[in-house]
Amino acid sequence: MLVAPLVLLLFVSFSPSSGAQLPNQGKVKDVPIATNGQPFPWDRMRLPKTVSPLHYDLTIHPNLTTLDFTGVARIQLDVHQDTSTIVLHAKQLQVSNVLLLAPEGVRPLRVLEYPPFHQLALLSDSVLTKGRKYEVQLEFAANLSDSFHGFYKSSYRTRSGEVRVLASTQFEATFARGAFPCFDEPAFKANFTIRMIREPRHIAISNMPKVKTVDLPGGLLEDHFDTTVKMSTYLVAYIVSDFLSVSKTTQHGVKISVYAVPEKIDQTAFALDAAVKLLDFYDDYFDIPYPLPKQDLAAIPDFQSGAMENWGLTTYRETGLLFDPEKSSASDKLGLTKVIAHELAHQWFGNLVTMEWWNDLWLNEGFAKFMEYISLDITYPELQVDDFFLGKCFEAMEVDSLSSSHPVSTDVENPTQIQEMFDDVSYDKGACILNMLRDFLTPEAFEIGIIRYLKRYSYQNTVNSHLWESLTDICNSDDLMEGGMKHKEFCSKRKRQSGSSKWYSGDELDVRAIMDTWTLQEGFPLVTVEVRGREVRLSQERFLKTDDPSLTEGFLWQIPLTYMTSASNTIHRFLLKSKTDVLYLPEPVDWVKFNVDMSGYYMVHYAGEGWNSIIKVLQYNHTALTSNDRASLIHNIFQLVSIGKVRLDTALELSLYLSRETEIMPVTQGFGELVPLYKLMEKRDMAVLENQMKDYIVDLFRGLIDRQEWTDSGSVSERVLRSYLLLFGTVRNYAPCVTKATQLFNKWKDSDGNMSLPVDVTTAAFMIGARTPEGWDFLFEKYRTSLQMSVKSRIKSAMAFSPLQDKLKWMMEQSLHGEIMKTQDLPDVVVTVSRNPRGYKLGWDFLRANWHTMIKKFDLGSSTISYMVNGVTNQYSTREMLDEVKSFFGSLTEETGSEMRCIRQTYETIEDNIRWMDTNLPLLQAWLDKRSHKALHEDL
């Protein structure tokens, strides 16, 4: 599953979302009592392993008029221990007529229900014997969900204003149980044969191709789908709708189809071509043929996350799949291609080989996130994805530098804890440590190891250690027998080089020992480097934003260090396993840069004169370092200010070089570190210093902003950077930008929105328009009638950043209501309003007032709730606001979210902001005064 690509407005600081951990609820303290008052025969949240499902026969009949559904599930079971009880999952289903279909005949089973654990117990009068197979049959009924999970209702409005309804599924992580009775844990894999009953005006699609359609009484039709491969319940999918589709076939003979609402089917061509190209790439890269005959991609009008990897039927937000070459931007194309690459990577990582339990979710999500970049680098080199990977590591570090972070692999029990695993640690940190491991082992060895992992565990479930074993000792003789040509060539080449690997000798490497330090403990290391002549002293500690030093004790990583020096371009490598160590350089050097291209998931502090020597290089010859190296230096030095390792004025001195920077990663990282400083001040009513800071940033990038053309020319990175810079200039009222954006908006408005604006500059023009009531109303009318999702998205962002407070309130209310503006967009609207200097109190008031509605709609523990909690509060920097935030969240119960991790993260972030302001405001004031004084003298 891809967490929704929540709109990151480039003129606001961003803190990524994460989740929380409830206390262990794996077992009931007393005997659990069923709904009928009898004792329930099982007291744990995880299901017993006495029986397991082999095959589900499912018949589902959704009624899109009455908005409910009925169904029959026949489940074939394998019995592993003698038992008279079958425990499985069902949530808010009316279950009836439960039968045991045994070799001796059919007999009814008694049913007990225990809602706290979403469990049913089916009780048999006779023992089910170990080693035998049985079938149970259950009839069930429920309403279509009005949330975004389970079997839920979605709708859209046609151009003529007619509302049409469809029904779609979202079962990850624990929502299949709300659609049919099942063993809803990833390790209970089975085959599924699905039949869908529908009216002739609709179509039905599911994981597998349709085999036949049968006429039923009453004019209904029943579609029979082929039996699936062995898979987990969370990957089951079916949709009943009036969608249209377009199709193509891959080189490997797989039929790819893209489904969308009829009026948007003409926006599917790009996604179809991308899916064909990417599925072919993965087929070859993994050396395992895609095992199904088809792969459908469906754009769902109401969708909470970004997309979902259901096997053979991946589902997406409309913004994640629909593309209009005339109206979509370069970043839309990049985002959409990444989403498709992510979901198709899951067809192997997650679907074919699935984590044993949700504690290792990162094995699915970290890999899919990582493979987005590996696959697009090769299939779409023009998208320049490498320019954006680093940002994922910075986002992960933001959350991972708090004491409320969690290890990549974390014990979880209940659905809320499981939901909370879908966060930046599982996705982004997971991808960044895999990237570090690939760099460490070499890309060839890494690829061979993961192919070995996928082949060895196909249709099975895995834990962390299975991956590490597959990446260790990849040239042993047994493996070479079954390895492909790629594998044999690599190992014979390695033999010729007689073990002269770049990190270690021979195959003595213990991948598990290294990687356990990255997956089983939270946080990441700060490596302090001090150069004394030829001697380089190294030490490591946990990087943690806290004033409690005891929380950093007891952490030790095995860190694959890379470094280069002023004396040579060679990348040197060293595995730091201890708290401290010493390296010797062949000759004295002017500077040394560790973590080359930031391929490692760690920060570096240059003690002694280290930072001064780096500042000199950046000032006089910044291209001596790669753009990723420059971005990581900007990131590291400002983060080190927040823990008191570096003075703020030193970091600001480094930032001065940015006036000569032109590359996207260092420029956006410069904004990413400097903009949050004035965002904190906006909440403290200190206009003079705030404006001084804003002027400094505009001044720093003025040359680069002035060089931008208001067109759509250039590479993807150049275009994304242009959007960023012109939007920033406009929002910050930089006169040339405001003049140009105003002209463009007025021309566009005079043409009644028919004039074609350069896509890269539309948000800047819309921002200007949204400042007046007439402009805002005009934008809203265009938002309401547009069928282009990317255009709607940009208009929505501009409207939510308007200074007109009554409009902001109305917009949040409408998004919650969900008729004119989709409820799926509410989180983006609330967070953008909260980042708006005229709206931050409105966002907070709205979140509090509608908390109970939102946790029901978006589900407790979800990344969406976490994104809102953090996005609304993470720029507060006063004790008063901290008290207000604590007062509200402290009044909640466990059922309404009081134990969520994102709440602890919010407290920590605000405390960190307060500490930062108290420590650094005088320094910032002095530095800006000194700089403006110096500039004044230079002008004179």
BELTA-V391029 format. One record per backbone hydrogen bond with DSSP energy under -1.0 kcal/mol. NH is the residue of the N-H (numbers start at 0). CO is the residue of the C=O. Records with the same first field share a line. If there is no record, write none. Layout:
BEGIN
NH=CO + CO
END
This chain:
BEGIN
1=306
5=3
11=8
27=42
33=37
34=112
36=33
39=31
44=25
51=77
53=75
54=75
55=190
56=73
57=192
58=71
59=194
60=69
62=67
66=62
67=62
68=141
69=60
70=139
71=58
72=137
73=56
74=135
75=54
76=133
77=51
78=131
79=49
80=49
82=127
85=121
87=119
88=181
89=117
90=176
93=140
95=138
98=136
99=106
100=134
101=104
104=101
106=99
108=97
109=122
111=120
113=118
116=113
117=114
118=113
119=87
120=111
121=85
122=109
123=83
127=82
130=78
131=128
133=76
134=100
135=74
136=98
137=72
138=95
139=70
140=93
141=68
143=66
144=150
149=169
151=167
152=144
153=165
155=163
157=161
160=157
163=155
165=153
166=239
167=151
169=149
174=170
177=174
178=175
179=175
181=88
183=181
184=182
187=184
188=186
189=230
190=53
192=55
194=57
195=222
196=59
197=220
201=198
202=240
204=238
210=223
211=223
213=221
215=219
220=197
221=213
222=195
223=211
224=193
225=208
227=191
230=189
234=231
235=232
238=204
239=166
240=202
243=259
245=257
247=255
249=253
252=249
254=292
255=247
256=294
257=245
258=296
259=243
263=260
264=261
266=263
267=264
271=267
272=268
273=269
274=270
275=271
276=272
277=273
278=274
279=275
280=276
281=277
282=278
283=279
284=280
285=281
294=254
295=311
296=256
297=313
298=258
299=315
305=1
306=1
307=314
312=309
313=295
314=307
315=297
316=305
320=317
321=317
322=266
327=323
332=328
333=329
334=330
335=331
336=332
337=333
338=334
339=335
340=336
341=337
342=338
343=339
344=340
345=341
347=344
348=344
349=347 + 352
350=345
352=347
353=459
355=461
359=356
360=357
362=359
363=360
364=360
365=361
366=361
367=363
368=364
369=365
370=366
371=367
373=369
374=370
375=371
376=372
378=374
379=375
382=379
383=380
386=383
387=384
391=388
392=388
393=389
394=390
395=391
396=392
397=393
398=394
399=395
400=396
401=398
404=401
408=518
409=358
417=413
418=414
419=415
420=417
421=418
422=420
423=16
426=422
428=423
429=424
430=426
431=427
432=428
433=429
434=430
435=431
436=432
437=433
438=434
439=435
440=436
441=437
445=441
446=442
447=443
448=444
449=445
450=446
451=447
452=448
453=449
454=450
455=451
456=452
458=351
459=456
461=353
465=462
466=463
467=463
468=464
469=465
470=466
471=468
475=472
479=475
480=476
482=478
487=483
488=484
489=485
490=486
491=487
492=488
493=489
494=490
495=491
496=492
497=494
498=493
499=496
500=498
507=504
513=509
514=510
515=511
517=514
518=514
519=515
525=540
526=602
527=538
528=604
529=536
531=534
534=531
535=582
536=529
537=580
538=527
539=578
540=525
542=523
544=400
545=543
550=547
551=548
552=549
558=575
560=558 + 573
562=571
563=592
565=590
571=562
573=560
575=558
580=537
582=535
584=533
592=563
594=561
597=594
598=595
601=599
602=524
604=526
606=528
609=606
610=605
612=608
613=609
614=610
615=611
616=612
617=613
618=614
619=615
620=616
623=620
624=621
629=625
630=626
631=627
632=628
633=629
634=630
635=631
636=632
637=633
638=634
639=635
640=636
641=637
643=640
644=639
650=646
651=647
652=648
653=649
654=650
656=653
657=654
658=655
659=656
660=657
666=662
667=663
668=664
669=665
670=666
671=667
672=668
673=669
674=670
676=673
678=674
679=675
680=676
681=677
683=680
689=685
690=686
691=687
692=688
693=689
694=690
695=691
696=692
697=693
698=694
699=695
700=696
704=700
705=701
706=702
707=704
710=708
718=714
719=715
720=716
721=717
722=718
723=719
724=720
725=721
726=722
727=723
728=724
729=725
730=726
731=727
732=729
733=728
736=733
737=733
738=734
739=735
740=736
741=737
742=738
743=739
744=740
745=741
746=742
747=743
748=744
749=745
750=746
751=748
752=747
753=750
760=757
761=758
764=760
765=761
766=762
767=763
768=764
769=765
770=767
771=768
775=771
776=772
777=773
778=774
779=775
780=776
781=777
782=778
783=779
784=780
785=781
791=787
792=788
793=789
794=790
795=791
796=792
797=793
798=794
799=795
801=798
804=802
807=803
808=804
809=805
810=806
811=807
812=808
813=809
814=810
815=811
816=812
817=813
824=821
825=822
828=824
829=825
830=826
831=827
832=828
833=829
834=830
838=835
839=835
842=838
843=839
844=840
845=841
846=842
847=843
848=844
849=845
850=847
853=849
854=850
855=851
856=852
857=853
861=858
865=861
866=862
867=863
868=864
869=865
870=866
871=867
872=868
873=869
875=872
881=877
882=878
883=879
884=880
885=881
886=882
887=883
888=884
889=885
890=887
891=888
896=893
897=892
899=896
902=899
903=899
904=900
905=901
906=902
907=903
908=904
909=905
910=906
911=907
912=908
913=909
914=910
915=911
916=912
917=913
918=914
919=915
920=916
923=919
924=920
925=921
926=922
927=923
928=924
929=925
930=926
931=927
932=928
933=929
934=930
935=931
936=932
937=933
938=934
939=935
END
